[in-house]
Amino acid sequence: MQSPTPLRPHPPRQAIPPPRSAILIVNALSRQGQKQYEIACDKLRAAGIDLIETIAIHEPGTLPDIVAAAMRKKPPMLIVGGGDGSLSCAVDDLVGSDTIFAILPLGTANSFARTLEIPLDLDGAIDVIANGTPRRLDLGMIDDDYYCNCAAIGLSTKIGDHIPSILKKTLGRVGYLVWATYQSLKFKSFRVTVTVNGKAETIRAVEVRIANGRFHGGMELIEDADPDSGEIVVQVVPGRNAVQLGWSWLASALKLRARRDTTIEYHGREIRVETRPPQKISIDGEVLAKTPVTAKVARNVVSVMAPRVV
């Protein structure tokens, strides 16, 4: 497999020194969260980060309230350790604030970290937090809900909505593959209508990705999406069965020329997405919405610690 396509070059930015104090919140329910929590605390302090407060979350559903309470203290930086769902859950409270968002990728797919080229190992991610630079980024929106990387309709939703936690925790991405194979046996296509700038198109589809970043499920699938572009990308995989979806995924994974022929893309600041029948929507791995929805881009609304541009 070829290495991921690098991010588009951006104009030089004046280097901004990273904050030296932060609140750390780790989702200990994520695949690596519990194991890495104490190690992360020690390594962050060793890297020169003053941890105002450290919190390990053990109860499902408590992350939003804990993040909101932390943000009321107006920390210079909020470090969140977990998967893509944890990041998207946290990011709403950062919009419009002066707090810098920092990421410890401790989930299964870590798609947003991959999009930003943040190392997936703990030492590499902490180096970005301590020595990187804040980068002002767009967020996606599904109606009024902010998210970091990618929302999806189709098989991805069935995987994320029903995957047994034991399979996810023990096997990681392989567990997702096993569950996806099982779910594909009973998968049905649907009709999607995409409306951009008043023009509507209806397609029989097996998956729809509403992307702010290039990665979905840990794979680079939406190469033209960029959280610094001012656009949201709706990528439709046309077809009638899971075999066509599998081919699209495989062609993208292997970077085959044919991959561009397996999808249809729409770009814009605001895109309406409707389906027949109505479909659930997985937002960064968590099933949180249902069609019809309006997908939007929220331009330059959050600052995220990213690798320093040389």
N, C-alpha and C positions, 0 to 999 in steps of 0.2 A: 504494500500500500504506500502511495506517495505521501509525503508530509503535507499537512494542511496548507492551503493557500494563505500567504501572509496577509495581514490587514493592509488595507489601502494606505499608502503614505499620506500623512497629514502635514500641514504646514508646521514649521518649527514653533514651539511654544516656549515662553519664558519658563525656566525651571522654577517650580514652587516647592519650597522645602516641605517635606511631609510632617504632619503633626507628630509630636513625641508623646502624647498621652491619649488614652482611649478607654472605652468600655468594651469588654469582650463578652460576646454571647455565643455559646456553642450549643447547637442542637445535638444533645447526647443520644437522641433517637436515630440520627443519621447513621449511615453504615460505619463510618470511622469515628463518629463524634465522641463516644464515651472513651474509647481507647486513646484518642489524641488530645483530650481536653487538658489534662495536667501537663502533658508534654508541651502543648502550645503555650500555656501560661509561662512556663519556665523559659522557653525559647524566645518568646516576645520580650520578656524582661531582659534577657541576655542581649537582645538586639537593640536595647535602649528605649523600649516602649514602656512608659509608665502606665500600668493598668489601674485605672481609677476604681474599677469594679470588674469582677469576673463572675459569669453566671453560666451554669450548665443546666440545660432544660431537659427534664425527664418526663414531663407530662404533656401528652399530645394536646394541641390546640392552645397552649399558653404563650407561644412565641409572640403573637401580635401585641398582647398586653404587656409583656416584658419589654419588647422593643419600644413601645410607646412610653413606658415608665422611664426607660433609659434615655430616650430622646428629650424628655422634659428636663433632664439635667444638662442638656446642651453640651455634650462632650465634643472635643475637637475632632475625634474620630470614633466611629462605631465599627468594630470588627465583628463579623458574623461568620461562624463556622458551621457548615452544613452543606446540603445539596441545593440544587436550583430552586426548589420549592421554598426552602428557608430564606434564600436571598430575596425572592420575589415577595414573600410575606413581610419581610423587614423593610423593603425599599419605600413603601408608601409614606412612612413617617419621615423619611429623609428628604422627600421632595420639598423644595422651597427652604431648606435649612442650610446652615453653614457647615454642618457636620460632614466630614469626609467618610465615605463608605469604603470599607476594606473587607477583603474576602479571604477566608480559609476554605478551600474546596475540599470538603469532607464527605461529599455525597457519592452517588453511583455514576452519574453521567458527567456532572460538572461542566455543563455546556457553556454557561456564561463565562466561567474562568477560561475555558478553551477559546472562546470568542475574543477575549481580551489578551490572550497569550500569557496568562498567569500560570506559572508552573503548578503542577498538580501535587508535587511533593511538599511536605510541610515546610522544610527548610527554604525551598524556593519561593513559596508563597509568602513566608515571613520576610524574606529578603525584599520582596516587592513592597510589603507594608512599611518596612523600615527605610528603604533606600529608593523606592520608586517615586513616581510623581502623580499628583492628582490630575485626573483627566475628566473633563466635563462631557457627559454622555446623554444621549436620548434614552428614554424608556418607551416601551410599548404600552398601549392601553387597550383593554377590552371593555368597552363602554367606559365606566369610571374607575376601573381597577388597573392600577399600574403593574407592570411586570418587567422583568429584566431581559429575557432572551427570546423565548418562542412559545407560542400557544399552538395547539394542534387539535384537529378534528379527525376522527376515524379510528383506525386500529390502535394508535398511540393512546387514545383515551381509554379504550377497553383494557389496555395493558396497565395503565397507571391507576385505573379505578378499581381493579380487582386483583392485582398481583399479591400473592400471599407474602406477608412481611418476612417470613422465615426464608423464602426463596430469594427475596431482594437482599436481605442482609448477608446470607451465607455465600451466594453466588455472584452478587453484584450484576454487572452487565450481562454475564452469561445467563443469570437468572431471568433477566428481561427477555433474552433471546428465546429461552425455553418457553416462557409464558406467552410470548408473541406467537410462537409456532402453534401452540395450543389454541389461542384465541383466533388465529387466522382460519382455522377449520370451520368456524361458524360465522365468519365475517361477511357482511353485506355492504355493497356500495350504496351511494346516496347521490342525490342531485344537489349541487351547490350553485348558487347564483352570487356572482361577485359584481359589485357596482362601484365604479371609480369615475369620478367627475361626471356623474349622470349617465354613464354608459354601463349597461348591464349585460353580462354573459352567463349562460347556464350550461353546466358541464356535469356529466356523470363522473363521479370521483371516488377514489378509494382513500385519499388522505388530503387534508388541507393544513398547511403550516402558515401561521401568522407570525412573521419573524422580525425581530429587532437585531438578532445576531445570526451568525453563520451556522451554528451547531444546533442539532436537535438529537436527543438521545445519545449524546456523546460523539455523534458523527457530523462531519461537515456536509450539510445537505443544501443549504441556502447560501450559496457562495456570494451572491450580490447583496446580501443584507449586511448592514454596517451600523452600529449604534452611534455613529457620528455623521450619518448621512442626511438626517432630517426627513427620512421616509420610512414607512412600514412596508414590508414585502409580504404579499399573500401568494404563496406557492401552492398550486393545485397539482396533485398527481392524478391524471385522468385514468379511468379504467372501470372495470366491473368486478374484479376479483383480487384476492390477496396476492396472487402470482404476479400481477402487474406491479403491485406495490413492492414486492420482494425484488423484482428486477430493477426498479428505480433505486432502491436502497443499495443494491449490489453495484450498480453502475456508478453511483456516487461514491461508494466506498473505494472502488478501484480506480476512480477518476477516469472512467471511460468516456470517450467523446460522445457516446450515445446518451449519457446522463442528461444532457440538455434537451433531448427529445422526449424524455419521460415526464417532464413537468411543464406547466404553464405558469408564468409569473405576472403579477400585477403590482405596480409601485404607486405610492401616493401618500399624502399626509393623513388621509381619512378614507377608509374603504369599508363598505357595507358587505357583510357576509350572511347569507341566508341559506338554509338547507331544507330539503324535503326527503324524508321526515326530519323533524328537529333533532339535532345532535348535541351531545355533551361536548364541552371544550376542556381540554387539559391545558392549564396555564403553568408553564415551567414544571410540569410533572404532577401537578395537583388539579383534580377535576373540580372546577370552581364556577363554570358558566355553562350556558346552553344557547344555541342559536335560536333566533337571529341576533346578531351583535354588530356593533360598529367598532372597527379596529382603527386606532389612531396612533400617531407618534407624538410624544411629549418631548419637545425639543430642548436639549441642554438643561435638564432639570435636576441632575444629580452629579456629584463629583466622586469618582471612584479611583482608588489607588491602583495604578497600572504600571507595567514595566517602563523604566525610563527609556525614552527614545534617544538612540545614539546619533 
